[in-house]
Amino acid sequence: MTSATVVNERADHWLVARRDAQTGIEALRAHFSGHAYDPHDHDDMLIGYTEQGVQRFQCHRSLHTSVPGRAILIEPGALHDGHAPQEGGFTYAMLYLPQTWVEHATRKLNLPGMRGVEASFSHTLVDDRVLVDAIQSAFFAIHHDEGRLARDQALDHLLTKLAGQLRDAPTSDCHETPLAALRVRDLLHAQMEGNIGLDELASAAGVDRFRLTRLFKRSFGTSPHAYLVRLRLRAARRLLACGHRPAQVAAMVGFADQSHLGRWFLRAYRMTPAAYRQMCTNVPD
């Protein structure tokens, strides 16, 4: 198993992350005081727990408060942030499970509903000691490089426990989301790396600029620009994990330059693009 470690920032803000080369799973342990993360999302399924302190975050347009003993379950693409509401901050551990790995592993275990973005958890926070222990075992197996057998058994056990936390996959909400908002979303995906403006989005949507911004935010919980930044950051993570240099990645996903990418990346993930690339590849920038 090949992995790398990243240590970030200062005594009251630190982050240590390791990546399992075979599965692509990332295991991150961090401590933050005050503000932790700006709103962001991931391609991966996030499974973790709070070790110490009080951890508060927005997810699914609701405010959640986690304390030791609670499991944290976040689906791919779910917008979330994070901060410490109390003095002393919080420490937490998180596994980032790639959708491709989840799909493959759950097929082998015959766990319907856990596959990729189909998975929808009944609750973002779960008070379940058995589930937290399963997450912790899987986290330790990867974070402490305990070997393939320990990793495989712990991950199989974790997926089995997670299957009990699912709700029925939601039906398509295309009929509930205004067509104008869907057109703008699709255009942002199609022209992610371009320099698109609000007039172009409004023209595609068939509404004026002011109405478009309100409509999009009501439909997707964020502004068109914030949504575009999220798209670019997720694409940047994928490219950095494949070994592309930060300057190349910035140009490929539509940021003005490496510095522009670095500012947004650090605000969302609390590590630099170069550090993330090194963690994934063991190749220094």
C-alpha positions in Angstrom: 0.0 0.0 0.0 1.4 3.4 -1.0 0.3 6.6 0.8 1.5 10.0 1.6 1.0 12.4 4.6 0.2 16.0 4.5 0.5 18.2 7.6 -1.0 21.7 7.4 -0.9 25.0 9.2 -0.5 25.6 13.0 -1.3 24.2 16.5 -5.0 25.1 16.5 -5.4 24.3 12.7 -3.8 21.1 11.5 -4.6 18.4 9.0 -3.0 15.0 8.3 -4.2 13.1 5.3 -3.2 9.8 3.7 -4.3 8.2 0.5 -4.5 4.4 -0.2 -3.1 4.0 -3.7 -5.1 0.8 -4.6 -8.6 1.9 -3.6 -8.1 5.7 -4.0 -9.7 6.2 -0.5 -8.4 9.2 1.4 -8.3 9.2 5.2 -8.1 12.7 6.8 -7.8 13.7 10.4 -7.9 17.4 11.3 -8.4 19.9 14.1 -9.9 23.4 13.6 -10.8 26.3 15.8 -13.3 28.8 14.5 -13.8 28.7 10.8 -12.8 25.4 9.1 -14.2 25.2 5.6 -16.0 27.3 3.1 -19.1 25.7 1.4 -17.9 23.0 -1.0 -18.7 19.5 -2.1 -16.9 16.3 -3.3 -17.2 13.6 -5.9 -16.7 11.1 -3.0 -18.9 9.7 -0.3 -17.8 11.2 3.1 -17.9 9.0 6.1 -16.5 10.2 9.4 -16.9 11.0 13.1 -16.1 13.7 15.6 -13.3 12.8 18.0 -13.3 15.9 20.3 -15.2 19.1 20.7 -18.3 20.4 18.9 -18.3 20.3 15.1 -21.0 22.4 13.3 -21.8 22.5 9.6 -24.4 23.2 7.1 -25.5 20.3 4.8 -28.7 19.7 2.9 -29.7 23.3 3.8 -29.8 22.4 7.5 -27.5 23.1 10.4 -25.9 20.1 12.0 -24.0 19.8 15.3 -21.8 16.8 15.8 -20.1 15.7 19.1 -18.0 12.6 19.9 -19.9 9.4 19.4 -21.8 10.6 16.3 -21.2 9.4 12.8 -21.2 11.9 9.9 -22.6 10.6 6.5 -22.5 12.9 3.5 -23.4 11.8 -0.1 -21.4 12.8 -3.2 -22.2 16.3 -4.3 -23.8 17.4 -1.1 -22.8 21.0 -0.3 -21.4 21.5 3.2 -19.1 23.7 5.2 -17.7 23.6 8.8 -16.8 25.6 11.9 -16.1 25.3 15.6 -18.8 27.1 17.6 -16.9 26.7 20.9 -13.5 27.6 22.2 -11.1 24.7 21.9 -12.2 23.7 18.5 -12.9 20.2 17.3 -11.0 17.2 16.0 -12.5 14.8 13.5 -11.7 11.9 11.2 -13.1 11.4 7.7 -12.9 8.8 5.0 -13.4 9.9 1.4 -14.8 6.9 -0.6 -14.6 7.3 -4.4 -17.8 6.5 -6.2 -16.0 4.0 -8.5 -14.7 2.1 -5.6 -18.1 2.1 -3.8 -19.7 0.8 -7.0 -17.2 -2.0 -7.3 -17.1 -3.0 -3.6 -20.9 -3.0 -3.1 -21.4 -5.2 -6.2 -19.1 -7.8 -4.7 -20.9 -7.5 -1.4 -24.4 -7.5 -3.1 -25.4 -4.3 -1.3 -28.0 -2.6 -3.5 -28.5 1.2 -3.0 -24.9 1.9 -1.9 -23.7 2.4 -5.4 -22.3 5.8 -6.3 -24.7 8.7 -6.3 -27.7 6.3 -5.8 -26.8 6.3 -2.1 -28.9 8.7 0.0 -28.6 8.5 3.7 -31.6 8.8 6.0 -29.7 11.1 8.4 -26.5 13.2 8.1 -25.7 12.6 11.8 -26.2 9.2 13.4 -25.8 8.3 17.1 -24.7 4.7 16.7 -21.6 3.4 18.6 -21.4 0.3 16.4 -21.3 2.4 13.2 -18.8 4.8 14.7 -16.6 1.9 15.7 -16.8 0.5 12.1 -15.8 3.9 10.7 -12.9 4.1 13.1 -11.6 0.7 12.3 -11.6 1.4 8.6 -10.0 4.8 9.2 -7.2 3.3 11.3 -6.6 0.6 8.7 -5.9 3.2 6.0 -4.5 6.1 8.0 -2.0 3.8 9.9 -1.3 1.6 6.9 -2.3 -1.6 8.7 -2.1 -3.8 5.6 -4.4 -5.0 2.9 -6.2 -7.6 4.9 -7.1 -5.3 7.7 -8.2 -2.7 5.2 -10.3 -5.0 3.2 -12.1 -6.5 6.2 -12.7 -3.2 7.8 -14.1 -1.6 4.6 -16.4 -4.6 4.0 -17.7 -4.3 7.5 -18.2 -0.5 7.1 -20.1 -0.8 3.9 -22.4 -3.4 5.4 -23.2 -1.1 8.3 -23.7 1.9 6.0 -26.3 -0.1 4.0 -28.5 0.1 7.1 -28.4 3.9 7.0 -29.9 4.3 3.5 -33.3 5.6 2.5 -35.0 4.9 -0.7 -33.3 6.6 -3.7 -35.2 9.8 -4.4 -37.2 10.0 -7.6 -36.0 12.4 -10.3 -36.8 16.0 -9.3 -36.6 17.4 -12.8 -40.3 18.2 -12.7 -39.8 20.2 -9.5 -36.7 22.2 -10.7 -37.6 25.0 -13.1 -36.4 24.4 -16.6 -34.6 27.8 -16.6 -32.4 26.7 -13.7 -31.7 23.3 -15.3 -30.5 25.0 -18.5 -28.1 27.2 -16.6 -26.8 24.3 -14.6 -26.2 22.3 -17.8 -24.5 25.3 -19.4 -22.2 25.7 -16.5 -21.2 22.0 -16.7 -20.7 22.2 -20.5 -18.6 25.4 -20.3 -16.9 25.0 -16.9 -13.5 26.0 -18.2 -14.8 29.0 -20.2 -15.3 32.6 -19.2 -19.1 32.7 -19.2 -21.0 35.7 -18.0 -24.4 36.3 -16.4 -25.9 37.7 -19.6 -25.2 34.4 -21.5 -26.7 32.4 -18.7 -29.8 34.6 -18.6 -30.2 34.3 -22.3 -30.0 30.5 -22.1 -32.5 30.4 -19.3 -34.9 32.9 -21.0 -35.2 35.1 -17.9 -33.6 38.3 -16.7 -30.4 38.3 -14.7 -32.0 39.2 -11.4 -34.7 36.5 -11.6 -32.1 34.0 -12.8 -29.9 34.4 -9.8 -32.8 34.0 -7.4 -34.2 31.1 -9.3 -30.9 29.3 -9.4 -30.2 29.8 -5.7 -33.6 28.5 -4.8 -33.1 25.4 -7.0 -29.5 24.5 -6.1 -28.8 26.3 -2.8 -26.1 28.5 -4.2 -25.4 31.2 -6.8 -24.3 30.4 -10.3 -20.8 31.6 -9.7 -20.4 29.5 -6.5 -21.8 26.5 -8.3 -19.2 27.0 -11.0 -16.4 27.3 -8.5 -17.5 24.0 -7.0 -17.4 22.3 -10.4 -13.9 23.6 -11.0 -12.6 22.5 -7.6 -14.0 19.0 -8.0 -12.4 18.8 -11.5 -9.1 20.2 -10.1 -9.0 17.4 -7.4 -9.4 14.7 -10.0 -6.7 16.2 -12.2 -4.3 16.8 -9.3 -4.8 13.2 -8.2 -3.7 12.1 -11.6 -0.5 14.0 -11.3 -1.1 17.2 -13.3 0.7 20.2 -11.9 -1.3 23.0 -10.3 -0.5 25.5 -13.0 -1.7 23.1 -15.6 -4.8 22.3 -13.7 -5.7 25.9 -13.2 -5.8 26.5 -16.9 -7.6 23.2 -17.6 -10.5 23.9 -15.3 -11.0 27.7 -15.9 -9.2 29.4 -13.0 -7.3 32.6 -14.0 -3.9 31.2 -12.8 -2.3 28.9 -10.2 -2.7 31.5 -7.5 -6.5 31.8 -8.2 -6.9 28.0 -8.0 -4.8 27.9 -4.8 -6.9 30.5 -3.0 -10.2 28.7 -3.7 -8.7 25.2 -3.1 -7.3 26.2 0.3 -10.6 27.8 1.4 -12.5 24.6 0.5 -10.1 21.8 1.5 -7.6 23.5 3.8 -4.6 22.2 1.9 -2.8 23.6 -1.2 -3.2 22.0 -4.6 0.5 21.1 -4.5 0.1 19.3 -1.2 -3.0 17.4 -2.4 -1.1 16.4 -5.6 1.8 15.1 -3.6 -0.4 13.2 -1.2 -2.0 11.4 -4.2 1.1 10.8 -6.2 4.1 11.0 -3.8 5.6 13.3 -6.4 6.6 16.8 -5.1 5.5 19.8 -7.0 
